[in-house]
Amino acid sequence: MTSSLKGKIIEVCSQKITQKGDNVGLSFYAFFKNKNDNPELLMEAATWWIKTERLDHFEKAVKIKALVKQL
């Protein structure tokens, strides 16, 4: 995983946790605008989420943040 994606995931997870609490769930789409302006980064996130980690569509932000910090 690129350092830019890793930083983005940690930042978004931290923001969502602060805003909505530890039980907030999100999908990998949460890390991107509704516009597909960076398909390579989107595919990197999707591949990590779906193929590498085999995560469900929605997961707790605290879980995702912890997984990414271990990389």
Order of alpha helices (4+ residues) and beta strands (2+ residues): alpha-beta-alpha-beta-alpha
